[in-house]
Amino acid sequence: MSVLIVGSTALDSIKTPKFENPRLLGGSASHAAVAASFFCPVKLVGVVGDDFPSRYFQLYKRHRIDLEGLQKLPGKTFHWSGEYEANMNNRRTLLTELGVFETFSPTLPKGHQNTAFVLLANIAPSLQSHVLDQMVRPKFVAADTMDLWLNIALPDLIKLIKRLNLFVLNDSEAHQLTKEDNLFVALKKIHQLGPKYVIIKKGSHGSLLSGPDGLFICPAYPLHTLIDPTGAGDSFVGAIMGCLASSKASVDKNIRRAMIYGSVVASFCCEGFGLTRTTRITPQQIAKRVSELKKLTRF
Ligand code: AMP
């Protein structure tokens, strides 16, 4: 089965303490789509401007990503710029130029509406809902978000959360949403908003899943060198959805395993700027890190 992914398709200018890289391919949907493409066919829904470099279209195509739902409009591609502090954990947004995103209202091609797995990657919750409105009985719907939407579009986000099978957010967003410091209590409160599964990401400390089978603690792959963590969260959830869609097993049976694959793909993302490392991952490299994580957590 395939995954439909909607989110931002962006040009990212990223500064770290050592390097600076302008106008790389980025955006939540780009990271998630490339990550998912290692597991199953992907349909990308987004918008770019007429300044979008043709080499980035080629990159999507090399990953066999279906671009029928990617609109190209006159104007500028969404441009985001961020700067990391020395610890590489704290990041501040330097610039957000919406460009063609400002008026984006995705209309799904007919053939996309029956896709079984849907990932609503980080964009405005009203747009995420608009895409979901066009889907015909999807089997499994997941969404990611960011602090911006908790600040400026909370009612829209709450409406969306009700309709999800899986909601993914990071620890500080979980705190912001529930006003809870204890993540286990926060998980319970988020379930009360609707979703069967909730995942809280904790950066280099891994992630927590809460679902009908209780809790699962998923490790992050231990990295010694971090080049650029931009998009790690999107790669994580993209790989999870790709893994779920590619398996004959039910989501209930497969979701823990899918999170391990998510952790592994996210670890590669952090080892290069933008998508530069992710796009070069081989299936053998994924398998090696998965078995290393197995060894690290067995007792
Ligand atoms: P992450 O590192 O997982 O938070 O994701 C970073 C990605 O999110 C970058 O590639 C950005 O292009 C994208 N991004 C940043 N701000 C926004 C926004 N307001 N809406 C959608 N995507 C964004």
Residues whose N, C-alpha, C, O or C-beta is under 5 A from the ligand:
A	BS01	AMP	S8 A10 D12 G26 G27 S28 W80 N122 I123 P229 T230 G231 A232 G233 D234
